[in-house]
């Protein structure tokens, strides 16, 4: 095998591998960005669930019913 053929094949190999590495890096960045968006959505959903759970706590529900009953009794 001639030296020029080997150099040409190695150059082609280097270009292909560089392109593959760049594509892998770009795909990794895109995945991290999408995972960040999913994490933010999960964080918001968790906050909403915590708010609803707090709002529907038995103490608040019974307190609310007690206030309604007290208003009707005062009439």
PDB file of N, CA, C, O and CB in Angstrom:
ATOM      1  N   UNK A   1       0.851  -1.168   0.000  1.00  0.00           N
ATOM      2  CA  UNK A   1       0.000   0.000   0.000  1.00  0.00           C
ATOM      3  C   UNK A   1       0.900   1.235   0.000  1.00  0.00           C
ATOM      4  O   UNK A   1       1.879   1.327   0.740  1.00  0.00           O
ATOM      5  CB  UNK A   1      -0.970  -0.004   1.225  1.00  0.00           C
ATOM      6  N   UNK A   2       0.536   2.143  -0.832  1.00  0.00           N
ATOM      7  CA  UNK A   2       1.329   3.351  -0.937  1.00  0.00           C
ATOM      8  C   UNK A   2       1.028   4.292   0.226  1.00  0.00           C
ATOM      9  O   UNK A   2      -0.030   4.218   0.850  1.00  0.00           O
ATOM     10  CB  UNK A   2       1.066   4.048  -2.273  1.00  0.00           C
ATOM     11  N   UNK A   3       1.953   5.149   0.493  1.00  0.00           N
ATOM     12  CA  UNK A   3       1.830   6.088   1.605  1.00  0.00           C
ATOM     13  C   UNK A   3       0.704   7.091   1.343  1.00  0.00           C
ATOM     14  O   UNK A   3      -0.032   7.445   2.264  1.00  0.00           O
ATOM     15  CB  UNK A   3       3.163   6.828   1.834  1.00  0.00           C
ATOM     16  N   UNK A   4       0.564   7.546   0.113  1.00  0.00           N
ATOM     17  CA  UNK A   4      -0.474   8.537  -0.200  1.00  0.00           C
ATOM     18  C   UNK A   4      -1.869   7.939  -0.025  1.00  0.00           C
ATOM     19  O   UNK A   4      -2.788   8.629   0.416  1.00  0.00           O
ATOM     20  CB  UNK A   4      -0.302   9.063  -1.641  1.00  0.00           C
ATOM     21  N   UNK A   5      -2.030   6.659  -0.368  1.00  0.00           N
ATOM     22  CA  UNK A   5      -3.325   5.988  -0.172  1.00  0.00           C
ATOM     23  C   UNK A   5      -3.640   5.861   1.315  1.00  0.00           C
ATOM     24  O   UNK A   5      -4.778   6.078   1.731  1.00  0.00           O
ATOM     25  CB  UNK A   5      -3.324   4.588  -0.838  1.00  0.00           C
ATOM     26  N   UNK A   6      -2.647   5.513   2.108  1.00  0.00           N
ATOM     27  CA  UNK A   6      -2.844   5.378   3.552  1.00  0.00           C
ATOM     28  C   UNK A   6      -3.194   6.725   4.170  1.00  0.00           C
ATOM     29  O   UNK A   6      -4.072   6.810   5.029  1.00  0.00           O
ATOM     30  CB  UNK A   6      -1.585   4.795   4.221  1.00  0.00           C
ATOM     31  N   UNK A   7      -2.511   7.773   3.737  1.00  0.00           N
ATOM     32  CA  UNK A   7      -2.800   9.107   4.265  1.00  0.00           C
ATOM     33  C   UNK A   7      -4.210   9.543   3.876  1.00  0.00           C
ATOM     34  O   UNK A   7      -4.921  10.134   4.690  1.00  0.00           O
ATOM     35  CB  UNK A   7      -1.765  10.128   3.752  1.00  0.00           C
ATOM     36  N   UNK A   8      -4.616   9.260   2.655  1.00  0.00           N
ATOM     37  CA  UNK A   8      -5.972   9.601   2.211  1.00  0.00           C
ATOM     38  C   UNK A   8      -7.016   8.854   3.028  1.00  0.00           C
ATOM     39  O   UNK A   8      -8.004   9.448   3.458  1.00  0.00           O
ATOM     40  CB  UNK A   8      -6.147   9.284   0.718  1.00  0.00           C
ATOM     41  N   UNK A   9      -6.810   7.553   3.247  1.00  0.00           N
ATOM     42  CA  UNK A   9      -7.764   6.766   4.033  1.00  0.00           C
ATOM     43  C   UNK A   9      -7.808   7.227   5.490  1.00  0.00           C
ATOM     44  O   UNK A   9      -8.884   7.285   6.085  1.00  0.00           O
ATOM     45  CB  UNK A   9      -7.402   5.279   3.968  1.00  0.00           C
ATOM     46  N   UNK A  10      -6.677   7.547   6.059  1.00  0.00           N
ATOM     47  CA  UNK A  10      -6.649   8.052   7.429  1.00  0.00           C
ATOM     48  C   UNK A  10      -7.331   9.415   7.548  1.00  0.00           C
ATOM     49  O   UNK A  10      -7.998   9.696   8.543  1.00  0.00           O
ATOM     50  CB  UNK A  10      -5.211   8.148   7.921  1.00  0.00           C
ATOM     51  N   UNK A  11      -7.163  10.249   6.539  1.00  0.00           N
ATOM     52  CA  UNK A  11      -7.825  11.557   6.533  1.00  0.00           C
ATOM     53  C   UNK A  11      -9.335  11.390   6.466  1.00  0.00           C
ATOM     54  O   UNK A  11     -10.072  12.056   7.194  1.00  0.00           O
ATOM     55  CB  UNK A  11      -7.333  12.410   5.349  1.00  0.00           C
ATOM     56  N   UNK A  12      -9.796  10.499   5.592  1.00  0.00           N
ATOM     57  CA  UNK A  12     -11.234  10.226   5.488  1.00  0.00           C
ATOM     58  C   UNK A  12     -11.761   9.672   6.809  1.00  0.00           C
ATOM     59  O   UNK A  12     -12.835  10.065   7.266  1.00  0.00           O
ATOM     60  CB  UNK A  12     -11.521   9.230   4.334  1.00  0.00           C
ATOM     61  N   UNK A  13     -11.010   8.767   7.418  1.00  0.00           N
ATOM     62  CA  UNK A  13     -11.397   8.186   8.699  1.00  0.00           C
ATOM     63  C   UNK A  13     -11.487   9.268   9.772  1.00  0.00           C
ATOM     64  O   UNK A  13     -12.427   9.273  10.567  1.00  0.00           O
ATOM     65  CB  UNK A  13     -10.396   7.096   9.120  1.00  0.00           C
ATOM     66  N   UNK A  14     -10.527  10.176   9.802  1.00  0.00           N
ATOM     67  CA  UNK A  14     -10.518  11.266  10.770  1.00  0.00           C
ATOM     68  C   UNK A  14     -11.725  12.183  10.584  1.00  0.00           C
ATOM     69  O   UNK A  14     -12.345  12.597  11.564  1.00  0.00           O
ATOM     70  CB  UNK A  14      -9.225  12.070  10.648  1.00  0.00           C
ATOM     71  N   UNK A  15     -12.058  12.498   9.345  1.00  0.00           N
ATOM     72  CA  UNK A  15     -13.210  13.369   9.065  1.00  0.00           C
ATOM     73  C   UNK A  15     -14.506  12.696   9.498  1.00  0.00           C
ATOM     74  O   UNK A  15     -15.354  13.338  10.118  1.00  0.00           O
ATOM     75  CB  UNK A  15     -13.274  13.726   7.562  1.00  0.00           C
ATOM     76  N   UNK A  16     -14.673  11.416   9.184  1.00  0.00           N
ATOM     77  CA  UNK A  16     -15.891  10.691   9.559  1.00  0.00           C
ATOM     78  C   UNK A  16     -16.017  10.601  11.076  1.00  0.00           C
ATOM     79  O   UNK A  16     -17.096  10.839  11.619  1.00  0.00           O
ATOM     80  CB  UNK A  16     -15.894   9.277   8.942  1.00  0.00           C
ATOM     81  N   UNK A  17     -14.942  10.264  11.761  1.00  0.00           N
ATOM     82  CA  UNK A  17     -14.987  10.161  13.217  1.00  0.00           C
ATOM     83  C   UNK A  17     -15.251  11.521  13.865  1.00  0.00           C
ATOM     84  O   UNK A  17     -15.978  11.601  14.855  1.00  0.00           O
ATOM     85  CB  UNK A  17     -13.677   9.574  13.746  1.00  0.00           C
ATOM     86  N   UNK A  18     -14.674  12.581  13.321  1.00  0.00           N
ATOM     87  CA  UNK A  18     -14.935  13.921  13.847  1.00  0.00           C
ATOM     88  C   UNK A  18     -16.408  14.294  13.688  1.00  0.00           C
ATOM     89  O   UNK A  18     -17.016  14.860  14.597  1.00  0.00           O
ATOM     90  CB  UNK A  18     -14.048  14.957  13.137  1.00  0.00           C
ATOM     91  N   UNK A  19     -16.971  13.973  12.533  1.00  0.00           N
ATOM     92  CA  UNK A  19     -18.385  14.254  12.299  1.00  0.00           C
ATOM     93  C   UNK A  19     -19.255  13.459  13.264  1.00  0.00           C
ATOM     94  O   UNK A  19     -20.235  13.986  13.791  1.00  0.00           O
ATOM     95  CB  UNK A  19     -18.768  13.930  10.847  1.00  0.00           C
ATOM     96  N   UNK A  20     -18.909  12.203  13.498  1.00  0.00           N
ATOM     97  CA  UNK A  20     -19.679  11.364  14.427  1.00  0.00           C
ATOM     98  C   UNK A  20     -19.597  11.927  15.843  1.00  0.00           C
ATOM     99  O   UNK A  20     -20.606  11.968  16.546  1.00  0.00           O
ATOM    100  CB  UNK A  20     -19.165   9.903  14.403  1.00  0.00           C
ATOM    101  N   UNK A  21     -18.431  12.354  16.264  1.00  0.00           N
ATOM    102  CA  UNK A  21     -18.276  12.922  17.603  1.00  0.00           C
ATOM    103  C   UNK A  21     -19.086  14.206  17.742  1.00  0.00           C
ATOM    104  O   UNK A  21     -19.726  14.420  18.771  1.00  0.00           O
ATOM    105  CB  UNK A  21     -16.796  13.194  17.904  1.00  0.00           C
ATOM    106  N   UNK A  22     -19.066  15.056  16.729  1.00  0.00           N
ATOM    107  CA  UNK A  22     -19.843  16.296  16.772  1.00  0.00           C
ATOM    108  C   UNK A  22     -21.332  15.987  16.851  1.00  0.00           C
ATOM    109  O   UNK A  22     -22.055  16.627  17.615  1.00  0.00           O
ATOM    110  CB  UNK A  22     -19.544  17.169  15.538  1.00  0.00           C
ATOM    111  N   UNK A  23     -21.799  15.017  16.075  1.00  0.00           N
ATOM    112  CA  UNK A  23     -23.221  14.630  16.123  1.00  0.00           C
ATOM    113  C   UNK A  23     -23.586  14.092  17.499  1.00  0.00           C
ATOM    114  O   UNK A  23     -24.652  14.420  18.018  1.00  0.00           O
ATOM    115  CB  UNK A  23     -23.537  13.572  15.042  1.00  0.00           C
ATOM    116  N   UNK A  24     -22.733  13.278  18.097  1.00  0.00           N
ATOM    117  CA  UNK A  24     -23.005  12.728  19.431  1.00  0.00           C
ATOM    118  C   UNK A  24     -23.072  13.851  20.463  1.00  0.00           C
ATOM    119  O   UNK A  24     -23.935  13.827  21.341  1.00  0.00           O
ATOM    120  CB  UNK A  24     -21.919  11.698  19.830  1.00  0.00           C
ATOM    121  N   UNK A  25     -22.185  14.823  20.371  1.00  0.00           N
ATOM    122  CA  UNK A  25     -22.209  15.952  21.300  1.00  0.00           C
ATOM    123  C   UNK A  25     -23.498  16.758  21.140  1.00  0.00           C
ATOM    124  O   UNK A  25     -24.117  17.145  22.131  1.00  0.00           O
ATOM    125  CB  UNK A  25     -20.983  16.858  21.077  1.00  0.00           C
ATOM    126  N   UNK A  26     -23.903  17.009  19.897  1.00  0.00           N
ATOM    127  CA  UNK A  26     -25.141  17.767  19.648  1.00  0.00           C
ATOM    128  C   UNK A  26     -26.350  17.008  20.174  1.00  0.00           C
ATOM    129  O   UNK A  26     -27.230  17.606  20.794  1.00  0.00           O
ATOM    130  CB  UNK A  26     -25.313  18.052  18.140  1.00  0.00           C
ATOM    131  N   UNK A  27     -26.408  15.705  19.937  1.00  0.00           N
ATOM    132  CA  UNK A  27     -27.518  14.895  20.436  1.00  0.00           C
ATOM    133  C   UNK A  27     -27.542  14.916  21.970  1.00  0.00           C
ATOM    134  O   UNK A  27     -28.612  14.994  22.575  1.00  0.00           O
ATOM    135  CB  UNK A  27     -27.405  13.437  19.916  1.00  0.00           C
ATOM    136  N   UNK A  28     -26.379  14.849  22.585  1.00  0.00           N
ATOM    137  CA  UNK A  28     -26.304  14.920  24.047  1.00  0.00           C
ATOM    138  C   UNK A  28     -26.820  16.241  24.583  1.00  0.00           C
ATOM    139  O   UNK A  28     -27.548  16.262  25.575  1.00  0.00           O
ATOM    140  CB  UNK A  28     -24.880  14.708  24.509  1.00  0.00           C
ATOM    141  N   UNK A  29     -26.455  17.341  23.945  1.00  0.00           N
ATOM    142  CA  UNK A  29     -26.931  18.657  24.376  1.00  0.00           C
ATOM    143  C   UNK A  29     -28.441  18.757  24.218  1.00  0.00           C
ATOM    144  O   UNK A  29     -29.122  19.268  25.108  1.00  0.00           O
ATOM    145  CB  UNK A  29     -26.239  19.772  23.576  1.00  0.00           C
ATOM    146  N   UNK A  30     -28.969  18.279  23.103  1.00  0.00           N
ATOM    147  CA  UNK A  30     -30.421  18.313  22.883  1.00  0.00           C
ATOM    148  C   UNK A  30     -31.136  17.481  23.941  1.00  0.00           C
ATOM    149  O   UNK A  30     -32.168  17.906  24.460  1.00  0.00           O
ATOM    150  CB  UNK A  30     -30.774  17.795  21.468  1.00  0.00           C
ATOM    151  N   UNK A  31     -30.608  16.311  24.267  1.00  0.00           N
ATOM    152  CA  UNK A  31     -31.227  15.476  25.295  1.00  0.00           C
ATOM    153  C   UNK A  31     -31.203  16.147  26.661  1.00  0.00           C
ATOM    154  O   UNK A  31     -32.179  16.069  27.407  1.00  0.00           O
ATOM    155  CB  UNK A  31     -30.525  14.131  25.371  1.00  0.00           C
ATOM    156  N   UNK A  32     -30.107  16.800  26.993  1.00  0.00           N
ATOM    157  CA  UNK A  32     -30.023  17.492  28.282  1.00  0.00           C
ATOM    158  C   UNK A  32     -31.039  18.628  28.349  1.00  0.00           C
ATOM    159  O   UNK A  32     -31.671  18.833  29.385  1.00  0.00           O
ATOM    160  CB  UNK A  32     -28.600  18.036  28.513  1.00  0.00           C
ATOM    161  N   UNK A  33     -31.199  19.359  27.264  1.00  0.00           N
ATOM    162  CA  UNK A  33     -32.174  20.456  27.244  1.00  0.00           C
ATOM    163  C   UNK A  33     -33.597  19.905  27.408  1.00  0.00           C
ATOM    164  O   UNK A  33     -34.399  20.460  28.159  1.00  0.00           O
ATOM    165  CB  UNK A  33     -32.057  21.267  25.922  1.00  0.00           C
ATOM    166  N   UNK A  34     -33.901  18.820  26.706  1.00  0.00           N
ATOM    167  CA  UNK A  34     -35.237  18.231  26.817  1.00  0.00           C
ATOM    168  C   UNK A  34     -35.470  17.661  28.214  1.00  0.00           C
ATOM    169  O   UNK A  34     -36.565  17.801  28.759  1.00  0.00           O
ATOM    170  CB  UNK A  34     -35.427  17.132  25.762  1.00  0.00           C
ATOM    171  N   UNK A  35     -34.469  17.028  28.795  1.00  0.00           N
ATOM    172  CA  UNK A  35     -34.603  16.517  30.160  1.00  0.00           C
ATOM    173  C   UNK A  35     -34.794  17.655  31.154  1.00  0.00           C
ATOM    174  O   UNK A  35     -35.519  17.506  32.138  1.00  0.00           O
ATOM    175  CB  UNK A  35     -33.374  15.686  30.544  1.00  0.00           C
ATOM    176  N   UNK A  36     -34.154  18.783  30.906  1.00  0.00           N
ATOM    177  CA  UNK A  36     -34.346  19.943  31.773  1.00  0.00           C
ATOM    178  C   UNK A  36     -35.788  20.436  31.700  1.00  0.00           C
ATOM    179  O   UNK A  36     -36.370  20.787  32.726  1.00  0.00           O
ATOM    180  CB  UNK A  36     -33.377  21.072  31.385  1.00  0.00           C
ATOM    181  N   UNK A  37     -36.367  20.466  30.508  1.00  0.00           N
ATOM    182  CA  UNK A  37     -37.766  20.877  30.358  1.00  0.00           C
ATOM    183  C   UNK A  37     -38.695  19.893  31.063  1.00  0.00           C
ATOM    184  O   UNK A  37     -39.652  20.301  31.720  1.00  0.00           O
ATOM    185  CB  UNK A  37     -38.142  20.987  28.867  1.00  0.00           C
ATOM    186  N   UNK A  38     -38.413  18.599  30.925  1.00  0.00           N
ATOM    187  CA  UNK A  38     -39.230  17.585  31.609  1.00  0.00           C
ATOM    188  C   UNK A  38     -39.119  17.747  33.117  1.00  0.00           C
ATOM    189  O   UNK A  38     -40.115  17.632  33.832  1.00  0.00           O
ATOM    190  CB  UNK A  38     -38.798  16.158  31.194  1.00  0.00           C
ATOM    191  N   UNK A  39     -37.922  18.013  33.599  1.00  0.00           N
ATOM    192  CA  UNK A  39     -37.717  18.205  35.037  1.00  0.00           C
ATOM    193  C   UNK A  39     -38.477  19.422  35.533  1.00  0.00           C
ATOM    194  O   UNK A  39     -39.044  19.393  36.625  1.00  0.00           O
ATOM    195  CB  UNK A  39     -36.223  18.352  35.355  1.00  0.00           C
ATOM    196  N   UNK A  40     -38.499  20.493  34.748  1.00  0.00           N
ATOM    197  CA  UNK A  40     -39.260  21.681  35.145  1.00  0.00           C
ATOM    198  C   UNK A  40     -40.753  21.376  35.171  1.00  0.00           C
ATOM    199  O   UNK A  40     -41.458  21.833  36.071  1.00  0.00           O
ATOM    200  CB  UNK A  40     -38.975  22.854  34.186  1.00  0.00           C
ATOM    201  N   UNK A  41     -41.242  20.613  34.201  1.00  0.00           N
ATOM    202  CA  UNK A  41     -42.654  20.242  34.194  1.00  0.00           C
ATOM    203  C   UNK A  41     -42.995  19.370  35.396  1.00  0.00           C
ATOM    204  O   UNK A  41     -44.048  19.540  36.009  1.00  0.00           O
ATOM    205  CB  UNK A  41     -43.008  19.513  32.896  1.00  0.00           C
ATOM    206  N   UNK A  42     -42.113  18.442  35.733  1.00  0.00           N
ATOM    207  CA  UNK A  42     -42.342  17.584  36.898  1.00  0.00           C
ATOM    208  C   UNK A  42     -42.323  18.421  38.173  1.00  0.00           C
ATOM    209  O   UNK A  42     -43.117  18.187  39.084  1.00  0.00           O
ATOM    210  CB  UNK A  42     -41.276  16.462  36.972  1.00  0.00           C
ATOM    211  N   UNK A  43     -41.422  19.391  38.238  1.00  0.00           N
ATOM    212  CA  UNK A  43     -41.345  20.267  39.411  1.00  0.00           C
ATOM    213  C   UNK A  43     -42.638  21.070  39.558  1.00  0.00           C
ATOM    214  O   UNK A  43     -43.158  21.214  40.664  1.00  0.00           O
ATOM    215  CB  UNK A  43     -40.128  21.220  39.301  1.00  0.00           C
ATOM    216  N   UNK A  44     -43.153  21.590  38.451  1.00  0.00           N
ATOM    217  CA  UNK A  44     -44.404  22.352  38.488  1.00  0.00           C
ATOM    218  C   UNK A  44     -45.571  21.455  38.882  1.00  0.00           C
ATOM    219  O   UNK A  44     -46.423  21.859  39.673  1.00  0.00           O
ATOM    220  CB  UNK A  44     -44.677  23.008  37.123  1.00  0.00           C
ATOM    221  N   UNK A  45     -45.616  20.249  38.340  1.00  0.00           N
ATOM    222  CA  UNK A  45     -46.691  19.317  38.687  1.00  0.00           C
ATOM    223  C   UNK A  45     -46.627  18.946  40.163  1.00  0.00           C
ATOM    224  O   UNK A  45     -47.660  18.847  40.826  1.00  0.00           O
ATOM    225  CB  UNK A  45     -46.610  18.050  37.820  1.00  0.00           C
ATOM    226  N   UNK A  46     -45.436  18.745  40.672  1.00  0.00           N
ATOM    227  CA  UNK A  46     -45.276  18.428  42.092  1.00  0.00           C
ATOM    228  C   UNK A  46     -45.742  19.587  42.958  1.00  0.00           C
ATOM    229  O   UNK A  46     -46.387  19.378  43.986  1.00  0.00           O
ATOM    230  CB  UNK A  46     -43.813  18.088  42.408  1.00  0.00           C
ATOM    231  N   UNK A  47     -45.420  20.803  42.549  1.00  0.00           N
ATOM    232  CA  UNK A  47     -45.871  21.978  43.300  1.00  0.00           C
ATOM    233  C   UNK A  47     -47.395  22.074  43.274  1.00  0.00           C
ATOM    234  O   UNK A  47     -48.016  22.402  44.285  1.00  0.00           O
ATOM    235  CB  UNK A  47     -45.244  23.267  42.723  1.00  0.00           C
ATOM    236  N   UNK A  48     -47.997  21.788  42.121  1.00  0.00           N
ATOM    237  CA  UNK A  48     -49.456  21.826  42.028  1.00  0.00           C
ATOM    238  C   UNK A  48     -50.093  20.756  42.912  1.00  0.00           C
ATOM    239  O   UNK A  48     -51.092  21.016  43.583  1.00  0.00           O
ATOM    240  CB  UNK A  48     -49.901  21.640  40.573  1.00  0.00           C
ATOM    241  N   UNK A  49     -49.527  19.574  42.912  1.00  0.00           N
ATOM    242  CA  UNK A  49     -50.063  18.490  43.745  1.00  0.00           C
ATOM    243  C   UNK A  49     -49.930  18.843  45.221  1.00  0.00           C
ATOM    244  O   UNK A  49     -50.835  18.573  46.010  1.00  0.00           O
ATOM    245  CB  UNK A  49     -49.338  17.158  43.447  1.00  0.00           C
ATOM    246  N   UNK A  50     -48.807  19.444  45.596  1.00  0.00           N
ATOM    247  CA  UNK A  50     -48.622  19.848  46.991  1.00  0.00           C
ATOM    248  C   UNK A  50     -49.632  20.921  47.379  1.00  0.00           C
ATOM    249  O   UNK A  50     -50.161  20.901  48.490  1.00  0.00           O
ATOM    250  CB  UNK A  50     -47.189  20.362  47.220  1.00  0.00           C
ATOM    251  N   UNK A  51     -49.901  21.852  46.476  1.00  0.00           N
ATOM    252  CA  UNK A  51     -50.880  22.904  46.758  1.00  0.00           C
ATOM    253  C   UNK A  51     -52.278  22.314  46.929  1.00  0.00           C
ATOM    254  O   UNK A  51     -53.002  22.673  47.858  1.00  0.00           O
ATOM    255  CB  UNK A  51     -50.882  23.953  45.633  1.00  0.00           C
ATOM    256  N   UNK A  52     -52.652  21.409  46.028  1.00  0.00           N
ATOM    257  CA  UNK A  52     -53.979  20.792  46.116  1.00  0.00           C
ATOM    258  C   UNK A  52     -54.085  19.939  47.369  1.00  0.00           C
ATOM    259  O   UNK A  52     -55.115  19.948  48.043  1.00  0.00           O
ATOM    260  CB  UNK A  52     -54.267  19.939  44.867  1.00  0.00           C
ATOM    261  N   UNK A  53     -53.048  19.216  47.679  1.00  0.00           N
ATOM    262  CA  UNK A  53     -53.055  18.385  48.881  1.00  0.00           C
ATOM    263  C   UNK A  53     -53.203  19.255  50.127  1.00  0.00           C
ATOM    264  O   UNK A  53     -53.943  18.909  51.048  1.00  0.00           O
ATOM    265  CB  UNK A  53     -51.765  17.541  48.966  1.00  0.00           C
ATOM    266  N   UNK A  54     -52.506  20.369  50.150  1.00  0.00           N
ATOM    267  CA  UNK A  54     -52.621  21.283  51.289  1.00  0.00           C
ATOM    268  C   UNK A  54     -54.019  21.878  51.356  1.00  0.00           C
ATOM    269  O   UNK A  54     -54.582  22.030  52.440  1.00  0.00           O
ATOM    270  CB  UNK A  54     -51.571  22.403  51.195  1.00  0.00           C
ATOM    271  N   UNK A  55     -54.578  22.215  50.202  1.00  0.00           N
ATOM    272  CA  UNK A  55     -55.892  22.839  50.166  1.00  0.00           C
ATOM    273  C   UNK A  55     -56.979  21.865  50.615  1.00  0.00           C
ATOM    274  O   UNK A  55     -57.957  22.268  51.245  1.00  0.00           O
ATOM    275  CB  UNK A  55     -56.194  23.354  48.761  1.00  0.00           C
ATOM    276  N   UNK A  56     -56.808  20.580  50.289  1.00  0.00           N
ATOM    277  CA  UNK A  56     -57.795  19.566  50.653  1.00  0.00           C
ATOM    278  C   UNK A  56     -57.458  18.838  51.950  1.00  0.00           C
ATOM    279  O   UNK A  56     -57.951  17.736  52.191  1.00  0.00           O
ATOM    280  CB  UNK A  56     -57.926  18.566  49.540  1.00  0.00           C
ATOM    281  N   UNK A  57     -56.625  19.445  52.782  1.00  0.00           N
ATOM    282  CA  UNK A  57     -56.298  18.779  54.043  1.00  0.00           C
ATOM    283  C   UNK A  57     -57.566  18.698  54.895  1.00  0.00           C
ATOM    284  O   UNK A  57     -58.383  19.617  54.865  1.00  0.00           O
ATOM    285  CB  UNK A  57     -55.155  19.538  54.807  1.00  0.00           C
ATOM    286  N   UNK A  58     -57.739  17.625  55.643  1.00  0.00           N
ATOM    287  CA  UNK A  58     -58.961  17.453  56.428  1.00  0.00           C
ATOM    288  C   UNK A  58     -59.221  18.614  57.391  1.00  0.00           C
ATOM    289  O   UNK A  58     -60.371  19.006  57.588  1.00  0.00           O
ATOM    290  CB  UNK A  58     -58.887  16.162  57.206  1.00  0.00           C
ATOM    291  N   UNK A  59     -58.193  19.149  57.974  1.00  0.00           N
ATOM    292  CA  UNK A  59     -58.371  20.257  58.907  1.00  0.00           C
ATOM    293  C   UNK A  59     -58.992  21.455  58.207  1.00  0.00           C
ATOM    294  O   UNK A  59     -59.917  22.064  58.744  1.00  0.00           O
ATOM    295  CB  UNK A  59     -57.033  20.649  59.538  1.00  0.00           C
ATOM    296  N   UNK A  60     -58.513  21.805  57.037  1.00  0.00           N
ATOM    297  CA  UNK A  60     -59.066  22.945  56.307  1.00  0.00           C
ATOM    298  C   UNK A  60     -60.494  22.665  55.849  1.00  0.00           C
ATOM    299  O   UNK A  60     -61.341  23.557  55.892  1.00  0.00           O
ATOM    300  CB  UNK A  60     -58.184  23.283  55.100  1.00  0.00           C
ATOM    301  N   UNK A  61     -60.768  21.446  55.415  1.00  0.00           N
ATOM    302  CA  UNK A  61     -62.119  21.106  54.958  1.00  0.00           C
ATOM    303  C   UNK A  61     -63.101  21.207  56.117  1.00  0.00           C
ATOM    304  O   UNK A  61     -64.159  21.820  55.978  1.00  0.00           O
ATOM    305  CB  UNK A  61     -62.153  19.685  54.345  1.00  0.00           C
ATOM    306  N   UNK A  62     -62.764  20.612  57.263  1.00  0.00           N
ATOM    307  CA  UNK A  62     -63.662  20.668  58.416  1.00  0.00           C
ATOM    308  C   UNK A  62     -63.789  22.093  58.960  1.00  0.00           C
ATOM    309  O   UNK A  62     -64.861  22.489  59.417  1.00  0.00           O
ATOM    310  CB  UNK A  62     -63.163  19.729  59.519  1.00  0.00           C
ATOM    311  N   UNK A  63     -62.704  22.858  58.912  1.00  0.00           N
ATOM    312  CA  UNK A  63     -62.767  24.250  59.335  1.00  0.00           C
ATOM    313  C   UNK A  63     -63.720  25.035  58.433  1.00  0.00           C
ATOM    314  O   UNK A  63     -64.513  25.848  58.908  1.00  0.00           O
ATOM    315  CB  UNK A  63     -61.362  24.885  59.317  1.00  0.00           C
ATOM    316  N   UNK A  64     -63.632  24.781  57.138  1.00  0.00           N
ATOM    317  CA  UNK A  64     -64.530  25.447  56.196  1.00  0.00           C
ATOM    318  C   UNK A  64     -65.985  25.080  56.439  1.00  0.00           C
ATOM    319  O   UNK A  64     -66.860  25.945  56.441  1.00  0.00           O
ATOM    320  CB  UNK A  64     -64.148  25.098  54.772  1.00  0.00           C
ATOM    321  N   UNK A  65     -66.241  23.774  56.649  1.00  0.00           N
ATOM    322  CA  UNK A  65     -67.612  23.360  56.961  1.00  0.00           C
ATOM    323  C   UNK A  65     -68.082  23.995  58.268  1.00  0.00           C
ATOM    324  O   UNK A  65     -69.237  24.403  58.387  1.00  0.00           O
ATOM    325  CB  UNK A  65     -67.706  21.823  57.052  1.00  0.00           C
ATOM    326  N   UNK A  66     -67.188  24.073  59.239  1.00  0.00           N
ATOM    327  CA  UNK A  66     -67.541  24.690  60.520  1.00  0.00           C
ATOM    328  C   UNK A  66     -67.900  26.148  60.353  1.00  0.00           C
ATOM    329  O   UNK A  66     -68.847  26.626  60.978  1.00  0.00           O
ATOM    330  CB  UNK A  66     -66.398  24.554  61.509  1.00  0.00           C
ATOM    331  N   UNK A  67     -67.171  26.859  59.530  1.00  0.00           N
ATOM    332  CA  UNK A  67     -67.482  28.281  59.287  1.00  0.00           C
ATOM    333  C   UNK A  67     -68.818  28.430  58.580  1.00  0.00           C
ATOM    334  O   UNK A  67     -69.593  29.333  58.894  1.00  0.00           O
ATOM    335  CB  UNK A  67     -66.373  28.947  58.451  1.00  0.00           C
ATOM    336  N   UNK A  68     -69.089  27.554  57.632  1.00  0.00           N
ATOM    337  CA  UNK A  68     -70.379  27.621  56.930  1.00  0.00           C
ATOM    338  C   UNK A  68     -71.520  27.356  57.898  1.00  0.00           C
ATOM    339  O   UNK A  68     -72.526  28.066  57.890  1.00  0.00           O
ATOM    340  CB  UNK A  68     -70.425  26.608  55.762  1.00  0.00           C
ATOM    341  N   UNK A  69     -71.366  26.339  58.728  1.00  0.00           N
ATOM    342  CA  UNK A  69     -72.404  26.020  59.713  1.00  0.00           C
ATOM    343  C   UNK A  69     -72.554  27.161  60.695  1.00  0.00           C
ATOM    344  O   UNK A  69     -73.678  27.504  61.063  1.00  0.00           O
ATOM    345  CB  UNK A  69     -72.074  24.714  60.460  1.00  0.00           C
ATOM    346  N   UNK A  70     -71.463  27.758  61.131  1.00  0.00           N
ATOM    347  CA  UNK A  70     -71.536  28.877  62.072  1.00  0.00           C
ATOM    348  C   UNK A  70     -72.271  30.066  61.451  1.00  0.00           C
ATOM    349  O   UNK A  70     -73.019  30.753  62.147  1.00  0.00           O
ATOM    350  CB  UNK A  70     -70.125  29.298  62.514  1.00  0.00           C
ATOM    351  N   UNK A  71     -72.073  30.320  60.163  1.00  0.00           N
ATOM    352  CA  UNK A  71     -72.776  31.418  59.493  1.00  0.00           C
ATOM    353  C   UNK A  71     -74.265  31.145  59.446  1.00  0.00           C
ATOM    354  O   UNK A  71     -75.068  32.056  59.647  1.00  0.00           O
ATOM    355  CB  UNK A  71     -72.233  31.626  58.073  1.00  0.00           C
ATOM    356  N   UNK A  72     -74.651  29.889  59.180  1.00  0.00           N
ATOM    357  CA  UNK A  72     -76.075  29.560  59.137  1.00  0.00           C
ATOM    358  C   UNK A  72     -76.696  29.631  60.528  1.00  0.00           C
ATOM    359  O   UNK A  72     -77.859  30.015  60.659  1.00  0.00           O
ATOM    360  CB  UNK A  72     -76.283  28.167  58.538  1.00  0.00           C
ATOM    361  N   UNK A  73     -75.972  29.280  61.534  1.00  0.00           N
ATOM    362  CA  UNK A  73     -76.503  29.313  62.913  1.00  0.00           C
ATOM    363  C   UNK A  73     -76.674  30.757  63.374  1.00  0.00           C
ATOM    364  O   UNK A  73     -77.629  31.052  64.091  1.00  0.00           O
ATOM    365  CB  UNK A  73     -75.561  28.545  63.891  1.00  0.00           C
ATOM    366  N   UNK A  74     -75.796  31.649  62.992  1.00  0.00           N
ATOM    367  CA  UNK A  74     -75.892  33.051  63.396  1.00  0.00           C
ATOM    368  C   UNK A  74     -77.085  33.749  62.770  1.00  0.00           C
ATOM    369  O   UNK A  74     -77.527  34.776  63.286  1.00  0.00           O
ATOM    370  CB  UNK A  74     -74.626  33.787  63.029  1.00  0.00           C
ATOM    371  N   UNK A  75     -77.610  33.240  61.699  1.00  0.00           N
ATOM    372  CA  UNK A  75     -78.738  33.894  61.019  1.00  0.00           C
ATOM    373  C   UNK A  75     -79.938  33.781  61.846  1.00  0.00           C
ATOM    374  O   UNK A  75     -81.001  34.265  61.459  1.00  0.00           O
ATOM    375  CB  UNK A  75     -79.001  33.308  59.656  1.00  0.00           C
TER     376      UNK A  75
END
